[in-house]
Amino acid sequence: MRKVAAKNGMVISGRARQVSRRDMERADIVLALDRSVADDLKAITCNPQPVIRLLGGYGTPEADPEITDPWGGTERDYARTLEHIMVAADRFAASLTD
């Protein structure tokens, strides 16, 4: 993903980590790429529970609100996933100002 991001003028730094209960307690909304991740997030008990939504539900080029993890795929798979994320993220941001 870093290579594809770099080709699109983005820098991805740092490392992935698991979402913690503290993260969930501080969040108002959490966006997941697929239902299995959303279910895992819902299992992290906290009060109040943030709103958990699928990022793709904000409008990817495909009808399915899940954004497929390209892990192990081709560079084209990563590029397609990045495109889905960017479109959905832009529409999510726009929804915050509506």
C-alpha positions, 0 to 999 in steps of 0.5 A: 500500500505504501508504494501505491500511496507514494505514486498518489502523492501520499506518505504512509508512515508508522505501523498498524496496531490494534484498536484499544478500549481507550481508543474506543472510549475517546471516539465518537465514530469509528470507521471500519473497512469490512464487517468482520472488523466492525464486529471486532470493534463492537466487541470492545466494550466501553461506555458510551459505545462510539458509532461504528460504521463501514467506510464504504457505506459512504460511497465507494465506486462499487455497491458493496459497503465493504472495502476489500483488504488487498493483502497479498494482492497485486499492485492493481488490487492495492490501487483499487482499494486506495481509490475506494478509500479515498472516494469514501473518505471524501464523502464521509468528510462531506457528510460531516458538514451537511 
